[in-house]
Amino acid sequence: ALLAVRNPHLIYAVLLARGQLVQFVRPRKSPLWAEDLLLLINFVNSSSSFRESEGTWTPVCLPLFSPDANVFAYIAFFHKHGAPDVCLLLITSSPEEFFALSESKDRVAVSLASSGALSAIQSAADAPPFSMSE
């Protein structure tokens, strides 16, 4: 579903569920460093306002990607689609991409919902973690 996001300024597309990585897409020559990913996850989980908003646009510094510049994050939870714990992050280098990425988020939501993947991801997030005896 994240491959449906077609934007020449998109750097990363990241799908999270309760702070756990579900999927990410990146250009071939732009690695997503673990430290930058952890920074993004902690950033999203640190504010309840991200959960309550239809979509949030904010500058973010990813120190391993580019220590001297900000990128821009479009952050959206899929609560309107019955998956309140599923979050989409779209990271771009362009400060002018808010509306384009908002439309991309809608396409991703429709794709995930129509395939049943969105409800499956939410169900997996709701499930208790496995025990050591398993």
Rosetta blueprint (number, residue, H / E / L):
1 A L
2 L H
3 L H
4 A H
5 V L
6 R L
7 N L
8 P L
9 H L
10 L E
11 I E
12 Y E
13 A E
14 V E
15 L E
16 L E
17 A E
18 R L
19 G L
20 Q E
21 L E
22 V E
23 Q E
24 F E
25 V E
26 R L
27 P L
28 R L
29 K L
30 S L
31 P L
32 L L
33 W L
34 A H
35 E H
36 D H
37 L H
38 L H
39 L H
40 L H
41 I H
42 N H
43 F H
44 V H
45 N H
46 S L
47 S L
48 S H
49 S H
50 F H
51 R H
52 E H
53 S L
54 E L
55 G L
56 T E
57 W E
58 T E
59 P E
60 V E
61 C L
62 L L
63 P L
64 L L
65 F L
66 S L
67 P L
68 D L
69 A L
70 N L
71 V E
72 F E
73 A E
74 Y E
75 I E
76 A E
77 F E
78 F E
79 H H
80 K H
81 H H
82 G L
83 A E
84 P E
85 D E
86 V E
87 C E
88 L E
89 L E
90 L E
91 I E
92 T E
93 S L
94 S L
95 P L
96 E L
97 E L
98 F H
99 F H
100 A H
101 L H
102 S H
103 E H
104 S H
105 K H
106 D H
107 R H
108 V H
109 A H
110 V H
111 S H
112 L H
113 A H
114 S H
115 S H
116 G L
117 A H
118 L H
119 S H
120 A H
121 I H
122 Q H
123 S H
124 A H
125 A H
126 D H
127 A L
128 P L
129 P L
130 F L
131 S L
132 M L
133 S L
134 E L
